Amino acid sequence: MRLSKNVVSVILLLLILNLCLPQFALAQKAGKDKKLSGTPVLWRDPGDISSRDLTYGPGSERRAPAAPFTFIEEDKDGESPKFAIKDARGVEWRVKLGPEAQSETVATRLVWAVGYFAEEAYYFDRARISGLPRLSRGRQYVEGREVVRGVRFEPRRKEVKRGPTWDWDNNPFKGRRELSGLKVLMILLNNFDARKANNGILYVNNPRRRRMDAQYVVTDLGATLGRAGGLGGTRTKNNLKDFLSTRFVMGVEEDGSVEFDYDTRPTRLGMFTVLYPPYYLGEVKKEKSMRGIPDVHARWIGSLLSQLTDEQLRDAFRAANYDEATMEGYVTALRERINQLTRL
């Protein structure tokens, strides 16, 4: 049976809203827990950046997942297939499948390398998960009954308490170069999903200063290393060809703010989300939040990134097991983007 264009459009609209509604509900839920408190921290001086270990980034070999792994439950939130497991040490982990597994592993290391907080991410080509059921999503990444391919492990450590989400335009760091620097990193990585729902506060005890830190973190960095764009457009993730097809710094405006090649507003069929204002307005707000970055702030984050060696950048991609050619393509592209910042 041949469907009319109107029927097809309605079907696509329903699919889009099916994607948007769970995300908005998740953001609402995350914003309810405001009982925890701590000293707000966005960035910490990383010291000698050229000596930082990007093989493990915010994690370490000692804290990496320890087999055997046991399935707990499937997580149906978000766009990527995910589920929870427990490792041999009793640590609970969130396992993500699909293209975001690699890109997020790299992105966490780059963000952490220059002083921002990031969640641990460990990549495995293959992992055996005892008791793995038939998943509702991501079955194409399952081999046999219990082996999954291309997976990212992220811990849920007991000493880290997860708080509410935070807004790019309403936070304790507004107007500071550290906040601008984090925005520049999102643009540099072509993160098209830098929404409030993906920003979280992690409460971590700081024994050196005898206080609780409220670390402001971008908790989902998977929608990176491809082409930025809005819902309904040609946005991609973990795609070198598409990453190379985009520009970065376009110039400097008369007011001294940097113009970037970055537009993530809904387009084409994605415009149907205007019928669901909370999502549509949130997407428009997200894109606007990345505008108006002063050139002096962009140069500052560029000066930090420029201290990373090409070998450190390679270590980040090796941690996610990229092939040699793809790794070199990304390293060259990232170096050029970093140079664009330092030349401002």
Secondary structure per residue as TSV (DSSP state, phi and psi in degrees):
chain	resnum	aa	ss	phi	psi
A	1	M	-	360.0	134.0
A	2	R	-	-94.0	123.2
A	3	L	-	-88.6	144.4
A	4	S	-	-72.2	163.1
A	5	K	H	-61.6	-36.8
A	6	N	H	-64.5	-41.4
A	7	V	H	-65.5	-43.0
A	8	V	H	-60.8	-42.4
A	9	S	H	-62.6	-41.4
A	10	V	H	-63.5	-42.3
A	11	I	H	-61.7	-45.2
A	12	L	H	-63.9	-38.9
A	13	L	H	-60.3	-45.0
A	14	L	H	-62.1	-38.5
A	15	L	H	-64.9	-41.9
A	16	I	H	-63.1	-46.4
A	17	L	H	-65.5	-32.2
A	18	N	H	-62.8	-32.6
A	19	L	H	-75.4	-39.6
A	20	C	H	-76.0	-43.3
A	21	L	H	-57.6	-47.1
A	22	P	H	-61.1	-36.4
A	23	Q	H	-64.6	-43.8
A	24	F	H	-66.3	-40.4
A	25	A	H	-62.6	-38.7
A	26	L	H	-63.6	-41.6
A	27	A	H	-63.8	-40.6
A	28	Q	H	-63.7	-43.1
A	29	K	H	-63.8	-43.1
A	30	A	H	-65.2	-28.1
A	31	G	T	-82.3	-3.1
A	32	K	S	-81.8	-32.0
A	33	D	-	-82.4	96.7
A	34	K	-	-119.4	20.6
A	35	K	-	-75.5	-31.5
A	36	L	-	-75.4	154.4
A	37	S	-	-146.0	156.3
A	38	G	-	-175.4	176.1
A	39	T	E	-79.7	119.7
A	40	P	E	-63.2	129.7
A	41	V	E	-137.7	128.2
A	42	L	S	-108.4	-37.6
A	43	W	B	-143.0	146.1
A	44	R	-	-133.7	136.2
A	45	D	-	-52.0	117.6
A	46	P	-	-79.0	-5.1
A	47	G	S	74.1	-137.4
A	48	D	-	-75.5	95.7
A	49	I	G	-62.8	-35.7
A	50	S	G	-66.3	-11.6
A	51	S	G	-105.2	1.7
A	52	R	-	-72.1	142.6
A	53	D	-	-90.5	104.9
A	54	L	T	-89.3	1.8
A	55	T	T	-65.8	-41.4
A	56	Y	T	-113.3	-19.1
A	57	G	T	59.8	-128.2
A	58	P	T	-71.1	-7.8
A	59	G	S	-101.3	-158.1
A	60	S	-	-163.0	164.4
A	61	E	S	-62.2	-37.3
A	62	R	T	-67.0	-31.7
A	63	R	T	-96.2	4.1
A	64	A	S	-66.9	158.0
A	65	P	-	-58.0	140.0
A	66	A	-	-116.3	118.8
A	67	A	S	-69.5	157.2
A	68	P	-	-80.2	158.6
A	69	F	E	-111.6	140.3
A	70	T	E	-122.5	129.6
A	71	F	E	-65.7	139.3
A	72	I	E	-111.0	-62.3
A	73	E	E	-163.3	157.9
A	74	E	E	-85.7	143.1
A	75	D	E	-108.5	114.5
A	76	K	-	-97.5	7.5
A	77	D	-	-79.5	156.6
A	78	G	S	78.9	-177.5
A	79	E	S	-90.7	-32.5
A	80	S	S	-90.6	147.1
A	81	P	-	-64.3	133.7
A	82	K	E	-145.4	155.8
A	83	F	E	-157.4	163.0
A	84	A	E	-100.7	142.8
A	85	I	E	-137.9	169.4
A	86	K	E	-124.5	139.0
A	87	D	-	-97.9	-175.1
A	88	A	T	-64.1	-23.3
A	89	R	T	-91.2	-0.6
A	90	G	S	87.6	6.6
A	91	V	-	-79.4	136.3
A	92	E	E	-90.4	140.2
A	93	W	E	-131.6	150.4
A	94	R	E	-102.4	121.5
A	95	V	E	-102.6	126.5
A	96	K	E	-113.4	136.3
A	97	L	E	-110.3	163.0
A	98	G	S	98.5	-173.3
A	99	P	T	-61.8	-26.2
A	100	E	H	-68.3	-20.4
A	101	A	H	-59.5	-43.0
A	102	Q	H	-75.7	-50.6
A	103	S	H	-62.1	-37.5
A	104	E	H	-69.2	-36.2
A	105	T	H	-59.7	-42.1
A	106	V	H	-70.7	-48.5
A	107	A	H	-60.3	-40.0
A	108	T	H	-60.0	-37.0
A	109	R	H	-70.6	-39.8
A	110	L	H	-68.2	-40.3
A	111	V	H	-65.5	-45.1
A	112	W	H	-65.1	-36.2
A	113	A	H	-58.6	-31.0
A	114	V	T	-104.9	17.1
A	115	G	T	109.2	-2.6
A	116	Y	B	-88.6	160.7
A	117	F	-	-85.4	143.1
A	118	A	-	-149.4	151.4
A	119	E	-	-78.8	150.0
A	120	E	-	-62.0	144.5
A	121	A	-	-145.1	126.6
A	122	Y	E	-125.4	131.7
A	123	Y	E	-106.1	138.3
A	124	F	E	-129.5	133.3
A	125	D	E	-63.1	-41.4
A	126	R	E	-144.6	144.7
A	127	A	E	-146.5	137.7
A	128	R	E	-93.5	126.4
A	129	I	E	-115.6	107.4
A	130	S	E	-65.4	134.0
A	131	G	T	78.6	15.7
A	132	L	-	-64.3	121.3
A	133	P	-	-85.5	-175.5
A	134	R	-	-75.5	112.9
A	135	L	-	-74.5	150.3
A	136	S	S	-78.5	-22.8
A	137	R	S	-137.4	149.2
A	138	G	-	82.2	19.6
A	139	R	G	-65.2	-20.6
A	140	Q	G	-69.7	-12.6
A	141	Y	G	-99.8	9.3
A	142	V	E	-105.8	130.7
A	143	E	E	-109.1	127.4
A	144	G	T	64.4	-134.4
A	145	R	T	-103.8	-30.0
A	146	E	T	-134.8	6.8
A	147	V	E	-106.4	128.6
A	148	V	E	-112.8	146.4
A	149	R	E	-109.6	143.2
A	150	G	E	59.7	71.1
A	151	V	E	-124.1	146.4
A	152	R	E	-112.0	130.4
A	153	F	E	-103.3	130.5
A	154	E	E	-129.1	126.3
A	155	P	E	-79.2	156.7
A	156	R	E	-119.7	81.3
A	157	R	-	-80.1	142.4
A	158	K	T	-64.3	-29.1
A	159	E	T	-81.2	-5.8
A	160	V	-	-107.8	118.1
A	161	K	E	-99.1	132.8
A	162	R	E	-95.6	122.0
A	163	G	E	-102.2	-156.7
A	164	P	E	-76.7	176.1
A	165	T	E	-80.1	166.3
A	166	W	-	-133.6	155.7
A	167	D	B	-103.4	139.1
A	168	W	T	-59.7	-30.0
A	169	D	T	-101.9	-4.5
A	170	N	B	-140.7	89.4
A	171	N	S	-158.4	169.2
A	172	P	T	-68.9	-6.2
A	173	F	T	-111.6	13.0
A	174	K	T	-57.1	131.0
A	175	G	T	86.8	-7.0
A	176	R	-	-89.6	151.5
A	177	R	H	-64.0	-28.3
A	178	E	H	-65.1	-38.8
A	179	L	H	-69.2	-43.0
A	180	S	H	-59.6	-40.3
A	181	G	H	-61.6	-39.2
A	182	L	H	-66.8	-37.7
A	183	K	H	-63.3	-42.0
A	184	V	H	-61.0	-39.2
A	185	L	H	-62.6	-39.2
A	186	M	H	-62.8	-39.6
A	187	I	H	-72.3	-41.9
A	188	L	H	-58.1	-38.1
A	189	L	T	-85.7	-2.2
A	190	N	T	58.0	45.1
A	191	N	-	-78.0	103.4
A	192	F	T	-84.9	-2.0
A	193	D	T	-118.7	36.6
A	194	A	-	-80.7	60.3
A	195	R	-	-91.4	162.8
A	196	K	G	-55.2	-38.4
A	197	A	G	-61.1	-21.2
A	198	N	G	-100.6	11.2
A	199	N	E	-108.5	126.7
A	200	G	E	-132.9	160.9
A	201	I	E	-109.1	125.0
A	202	L	E	-108.0	126.4
A	203	Y	E	-96.5	116.0
A	204	V	E	-130.9	132.7
A	205	N	E	-68.0	133.2
A	206	N	E	-112.4	91.5
A	207	P	T	-65.1	-30.0
A	208	R	T	-63.9	-38.0
A	209	R	T	-104.0	3.7
A	210	R	T	53.5	53.8
A	211	R	E	-155.1	170.1
A	212	M	E	-99.0	124.9
A	213	D	E	-91.2	137.1
A	214	A	E	-102.7	95.5
A	215	Q	E	-83.5	121.8
A	216	Y	E	-87.0	116.8
A	217	V	E	-130.6	145.4
A	218	V	E	-86.2	109.7
A	219	T	-	-85.5	-12.2
A	220	D	-	-134.0	109.0
A	221	L	-	-116.1	24.9
A	222	G	-	-77.6	-30.5
A	223	A	S	-83.0	56.7
A	224	T	-	-132.1	173.5
A	225	L	S	61.4	31.9
A	226	G	S	-137.5	-136.6
A	227	R	-	-109.3	125.7
A	228	A	-	-74.3	150.3
A	229	G	-	175.7	175.3
A	230	G	-	-95.2	164.6
A	231	L	T	-57.2	130.2
A	232	G	T	98.8	-10.1
A	233	G	S	-99.2	-150.4
A	234	T	-	-110.8	37.2
A	235	R	-	-70.7	144.3
A	236	T	-	-140.9	168.9
A	237	K	S	-134.3	148.6
A	238	N	S	51.8	51.2
A	239	N	-	-137.5	103.7
A	240	L	H	-60.2	-44.9
A	241	K	H	-57.2	-44.5
A	242	D	H	-70.5	-36.2
A	243	F	H	-61.6	-42.2
A	244	L	H	-70.0	-22.7
A	245	S	T	-78.5	-9.3
A	246	T	S	-102.8	152.7
A	247	R	-	-92.8	176.7
A	248	F	-	-126.4	-86.8
A	249	V	E	-82.0	124.6
A	250	M	E	-97.6	-23.7
A	251	G	E	155.1	-172.3
A	252	V	E	-122.4	130.2
A	253	E	-	-74.6	168.9
A	254	E	T	-60.8	-29.8
A	255	D	T	-83.7	3.6
A	256	G	S	89.1	2.8
A	257	S	B	-88.1	151.7
A	258	V	E	-87.4	134.9
A	259	E	E	-95.0	119.4
A	260	F	E	-108.5	155.3
A	261	D	S	-82.8	80.6
A	262	Y	-	-152.8	110.4
A	263	D	-	-143.5	112.9
A	264	T	-	-116.0	19.0
A	265	R	S	-71.5	146.2
A	266	P	-	-55.2	145.7
A	267	T	-	-141.8	164.7
A	268	R	G	49.9	-126.3
A	269	L	G	-64.5	-22.6
A	270	G	G	-63.0	-20.4
A	271	M	G	-64.7	-17.9
A	272	F	G	-62.4	-20.3
A	273	T	G	-67.0	-8.5
A	274	V	G	-60.7	-21.7
A	275	L	G	-73.9	-11.5
A	276	Y	S	-122.7	81.8
A	277	P	H	-51.6	-40.3
A	278	P	H	-56.3	-40.9
A	279	Y	H	-75.2	-48.8
A	280	Y	H	-59.7	-48.4
A	281	L	H	-65.7	-33.3
A	282	G	H	-65.0	-38.0
A	283	E	H	-68.3	-40.9
A	284	V	H	-65.1	-42.7
A	285	K	H	-63.1	-40.2
A	286	K	H	-58.4	-44.9
A	287	E	H	-67.6	-40.1
A	288	K	H	-66.1	-31.4
A	289	S	H	-63.4	-22.9
A	290	M	T	-91.2	5.7
A	291	R	-	-95.3	166.3
A	292	G	-	74.2	24.2
A	293	I	-	-78.6	120.5
A	294	P	B	-62.3	143.0
A	295	D	H	-61.4	-33.0
A	296	V	H	-65.1	-34.3
A	297	H	H	-71.3	-39.6
A	298	A	H	-64.5	-39.2
A	299	R	H	-65.0	-36.3
A	300	W	H	-61.4	-49.8
A	301	I	H	-67.9	-31.9
A	302	G	H	-63.0	-37.0
A	303	S	H	-66.2	-31.3
A	304	L	H	-74.5	-46.4
A	305	L	H	-62.5	-33.5
A	306	S	T	-66.4	-16.1
A	307	Q	T	-79.0	-14.4
A	308	L	S	-73.0	135.4
A	309	T	-	-85.3	161.4
A	310	D	H	-60.9	-32.9
A	311	E	H	-68.5	-35.6
A	312	Q	H	-64.6	-41.6
A	313	L	H	-61.3	-41.6
A	314	R	H	-61.4	-39.5
A	315	D	H	-58.8	-38.0
A	316	A	H	-62.7	-40.3
A	317	F	H	-77.0	-32.8
A	318	R	H	-64.0	-34.5
A	319	A	T	-60.8	-25.8
A	320	A	T	-104.6	11.4
A	321	N	T	55.9	46.2
A	322	Y	-	-74.4	149.2
A	323	D	-	-71.6	162.2
A	324	E	H	-57.9	-47.0
A	325	A	H	-64.5	-43.9
A	326	T	H	-65.3	-41.6
A	327	M	H	-59.6	-47.1
A	328	E	H	-65.2	-36.1
A	329	G	H	-62.0	-43.9
A	330	Y	H	-67.8	-43.1
A	331	V	H	-60.4	-44.0
A	332	T	H	-62.6	-43.3
A	333	A	H	-66.5	-42.1
A	334	L	H	-65.1	-40.4
A	335	R	H	-61.2	-40.5
A	336	E	H	-65.5	-39.1
A	337	R	H	-66.8	-40.4
A	338	I	H	-62.0	-42.1
A	339	N	H	-63.3	-34.7
A	340	Q	H	-61.9	-36.6
A	341	L	H	-70.0	-43.0
A	342	T	H	-71.6	-19.7
A	343	R	T	-87.9	-4.5
A	344	L	-	-60.6	360.0
